Amino acid sequence: MVAMIRLLLVDDHAIVRAGYRSLLAKQPGLVIVGEAADGIDAYAQFKETEPDVVIMDLSLPGQSGLEVLARMRQRRADAKVLVFTMHQDPIYAIQATRAGALGYVTKSSAPEVLVQAIYQVHQGQRTLSADIAQALALEKLNGDRAALESLTVREFEILRLLVAAQSTEAIADALNISPKTVANCHYLIKRKLGVVNDIALFRWAIKMEIIQFSALS
């Protein structure tokens, strides 16, 4: 016999919850044990029904979804929450994850994406709908690009030579500066780029195609 996954649905739109019920009733091993239309009732239902997975919107009357999510996690550290929302800005996914959500799926996703995310969250897996995963990746890339642009011309030149496996002395000779200046810039480069060691710096350079640029120069 298939173990049932007990679900709590939290959304302030009754028609959306009706859509949940219709979709999830057809899926094996899923059963809805509670519903809530606002943050206060959501937390009360969470305490009463002790669901395996909470499917919750972020835009709720009374208390926001993020507040309720944080309260749920405070009450039960193992609470498994899947955010299902219209918000496609990656900052919402970041904040939801920080609050303790395991999954984040946008309402523009196909129904099967939501269903699969429920099973994944129940297994303790982190999951994102494809649009949010892409947006987060682009935002991280933009952050890395901004960090790269924060380097001075000298720092950038030293970075190119570092990832080309040039020694401190060789870099100093090539740029007509002292080895101490190279070492100081090496430290500043890692700090600006947010990497902790040369292995991480090398990986970062591959991602940003700095190594390719060096090879062509």
C-alpha positions in Angstrom: 0.0 0.0 0.0 1.3 3.4 -1.0 2.0 5.7 2.0 -0.1 8.8 1.7 1.4 12.3 1.6 -0.8 14.6 3.7 -1.1 18.1 2.2 -2.1 21.5 3.5 -3.2 24.0 0.8 -2.8 27.7 1.6 -4.1 30.2 -0.9 -6.4 33.1 -0.6 -8.3 32.4 -3.8 -11.0 29.7 -3.5 -10.9 28.9 -7.2 -7.2 28.2 -7.0 -7.6 25.9 -4.1 -10.4 24.1 -6.1 -7.9 23.7 -8.9 -5.4 22.2 -6.5 -8.0 19.7 -5.3 -9.0 18.7 -8.8 -5.4 18.2 -9.9 -4.0 16.5 -6.8 -7.0 14.2 -6.3 -5.8 12.4 -9.4 -2.3 11.8 -8.2 -1.2 8.6 -6.4 -0.4 8.9 -2.8 -1.6 12.5 -2.2 -4.4 13.5 0.2 -5.5 17.0 1.2 -6.0 17.2 5.0 -6.5 21.0 5.3 -7.0 24.3 3.5 -6.5 27.9 4.5 -7.2 31.2 2.9 -5.0 33.5 5.1 -1.8 33.4 7.2 -3.4 33.1 10.6 -5.7 30.2 9.6 -2.7 28.6 7.7 -0.7 28.4 10.9 -3.7 27.1 12.9 -4.3 24.4 10.3 -0.6 23.5 10.3 -0.7 22.9 14.0 -3.9 21.0 13.9 -3.3 18.7 10.9 0.5 18.3 11.0 0.8 17.9 7.2 3.7 16.2 5.5 3.9 19.0 2.9 2.5 22.5 2.9 1.7 24.1 -0.5 1.6 27.8 0.2 1.3 31.1 -1.7 3.3 34.1 -0.5 0.6 36.7 -0.9 -1.8 36.2 1.9 -4.1 38.4 3.9 -3.3 39.0 7.6 0.2 37.6 7.7 2.4 37.2 4.7 3.4 33.8 3.4 7.0 34.4 4.4 6.0 35.2 8.0 3.9 32.1 8.2 6.6 30.0 6.7 9.1 31.2 9.3 6.6 30.4 12.1 6.0 26.9 10.8 9.7 26.3 10.7 10.1 27.6 14.2 7.4 25.2 15.4 8.7 22.2 13.4 12.2 22.3 12.2 11.4 19.4 9.8 8.4 21.2 8.2 8.4 20.8 4.5 7.0 23.8 2.6 6.6 24.2 -1.1 5.9 27.8 -2.2 3.5 28.0 -5.2 3.1 31.6 -6.2 2.8 34.1 -9.0 6.0 36.0 -7.9 8.6 35.4 -10.6 11.2 37.8 -9.2 14.1 35.6 -7.9 14.4 37.7 -4.8 11.2 36.1 -3.5 12.6 32.7 -4.1 15.8 33.7 -2.2 13.8 35.0 0.7 11.5 32.0 0.8 14.5 29.7 0.9 16.0 31.7 3.7 12.7 31.4 5.6 12.9 27.6 5.2 11.0 26.6 2.0 12.3 23.5 0.3 10.6 24.3 -3.0 9.5 27.3 -5.1 7.2 26.9 -8.1 5.6 29.7 -10.0 1.9 29.5 -11.0 2.9 29.9 -14.7 4.4 26.4 -14.5 2.8 23.3 -16.0 0.6 21.2 -13.6 3.1 18.3 -13.7 5.8 20.6 -12.4 3.8 21.3 -9.3 3.0 17.6 -8.8 6.6 16.6 -9.2 7.8 19.3 -6.8 5.4 18.0 -4.1 7.0 14.5 -4.3 10.5 16.0 -4.3 9.8 18.2 -1.3 8.3 15.3 0.6 11.6 13.5 0.0 13.5 16.5 1.5 14.8 17.6 -1.9 15.2 21.2 -2.9 13.4 22.1 -6.1 12.7 25.2 -8.3 10.6 25.6 -11.3 12.7 26.1 -14.5 11.8 29.8 -14.8 13.0 30.6 -11.3 16.1 28.4 -11.6 17.1 30.3 -14.7 16.3 33.7 -13.2 18.5 32.9 -10.1 21.3 31.7 -12.4 21.2 34.9 -14.4 21.1 37.0 -11.2 24.1 35.2 -9.9 25.9 35.6 -13.2 25.1 39.3 -13.1 26.5 39.5 -9.6 29.7 37.8 -10.7 29.9 40.2 -13.7 29.6 43.2 -11.4 32.3 41.7 -9.2 34.5 41.3 -12.2 33.9 44.9 -13.2 34.9 46.1 -9.8 38.5 45.0 -10.5 41.0 47.7 -11.5 42.8 47.3 -14.8 46.0 46.1 -12.9 43.9 43.6 -10.8 42.3 42.3 -14.0 45.7 41.8 -15.7 47.0 40.0 -12.6 43.9 37.8 -12.5 44.4 36.8 -16.2 48.0 35.8 -15.5 47.2 34.0 -12.2 44.6 31.8 -13.9 47.1 31.2 -16.7 49.3 29.6 -14.0 51.9 32.3 -13.9 54.1 32.6 -10.8 54.1 35.7 -8.6 57.6 36.5 -9.9 56.7 36.0 -13.5 53.7 38.3 -13.1 55.8 40.9 -11.4 58.3 40.8 -14.3 55.6 40.9 -16.9 53.9 44.0 -15.4 57.0 45.6 -14.1 55.8 45.7 -10.5 57.1 44.1 -7.3 56.2 40.6 -6.2 54.8 42.1 -3.0 52.4 44.2 -5.1 51.3 41.1 -7.0 50.7 39.2 -3.7 48.7 42.1 -2.3 46.6 42.3 -5.5 46.1 38.6 -5.4 44.6 38.9 -2.0 42.4 41.8 -3.0 41.2 40.0 -6.1 40.0 37.0 -4.1 38.2 39.3 -1.6 36.4 41.3 -4.3 35.3 38.1 -6.1 34.2 36.4 -2.9 36.4 33.3 -3.3 38.4 31.8 -0.5 41.3 30.1 -2.3 43.0 29.7 -5.6 41.0 26.5 -6.6 37.8 28.5 -6.2 39.4 31.4 -8.1 40.2 29.0 -11.0 36.7 27.7 -11.1 35.3 31.2 -11.0 37.5 32.1 -13.9 36.3 29.1 -16.0 32.7 30.1 -15.4 33.4 33.7 -16.4 35.6 32.6 -19.3 38.6 34.5 -18.1 40.8 31.5 -18.8 39.6 31.4 -22.4 40.4 35.1 -22.7 43.9 34.5 -21.3 44.6 31.7 -23.7 43.7 33.9 -26.6 46.0 36.8 -25.6 
